[in-house]
Amino acid sequence: MEAKELRDMSIGDLTQKRSELREEIGHLKLKRATSRLENPMKLRQTKRDLARVETILREKALQGQEGAA
């Protein structure tokens, strides 16, 4: 997922996406622990997507603070 796509999403959509990604990471970690993870790079990519979502949420929060000040 690209950052450009994420910036177009609303804050509510981003928080929902964040919770979905966290849940997916948990499932992938469980599969890795039981050695049933077919693609180990999927975990790494999902973590990066989560970091992108959290970064965009942080940017939007800071923009909101600047507008209020």
C-alpha positions in Angstrom: 0.0 0.0 0.0 1.4 3.4 -1.0 1.4 6.4 1.3 -0.4 8.5 -1.4 -3.4 6.1 -1.1 -3.3 6.4 2.7 -3.2 10.2 2.7 -6.5 10.2 0.8 -8.2 8.1 3.5 -10.2 9.6 6.4 -9.0 9.3 10.0 -11.7 6.8 10.8 -10.7 4.6 7.8 -7.0 4.8 8.9 -7.7 3.8 12.5 -9.8 0.8 11.2 -6.9 -0.1 8.8 -4.5 0.1 11.7 -6.5 -2.3 13.8 -6.8 -4.7 10.8 -3.1 -4.7 10.2 -2.3 -5.3 13.9 -4.6 -8.3 13.9 -3.0 -9.6 10.7 0.4 -9.2 12.2 -0.7 -11.3 15.2 -2.0 -14.1 12.9 1.2 -14.0 10.8 3.4 -14.3 14.0 1.3 -17.2 15.1 1.7 -18.9 11.8 5.5 -18.3 11.8 5.7 -19.8 15.3 4.0 -22.9 14.1 6.2 -22.9 10.9 3.2 -22.7 8.6 4.0 -19.3 7.1 4.4 -19.7 3.3 5.7 -16.3 2.6 7.9 -14.9 5.4 8.2 -11.5 3.6 4.4 -11.0 4.2 5.1 -10.3 7.9 7.7 -7.7 7.1 5.5 -6.0 4.5 2.5 -5.9 6.9 4.7 -4.3 9.6 5.8 -1.6 7.1 2.2 -1.0 6.1 1.3 -0.5 9.7 4.1 1.9 10.2 2.9 3.9 7.1 -0.6 4.1 8.5 0.6 5.2 11.9 2.8 7.9 10.3 0.0 9.3 8.3 -2.3 9.3 11.4 0.5 11.3 13.2 0.8 13.7 10.3 -3.0 14.3 10.3 -3.0 14.9 14.1 -0.2 17.4 13.8 -2.0 19.2 11.0 -5.0 19.4 13.2 -3.0 21.0 16.0 -1.5 23.6 13.7 -5.0 24.6 12.5 -6.3 25.0 16.0 -3.3 27.0 17.3 
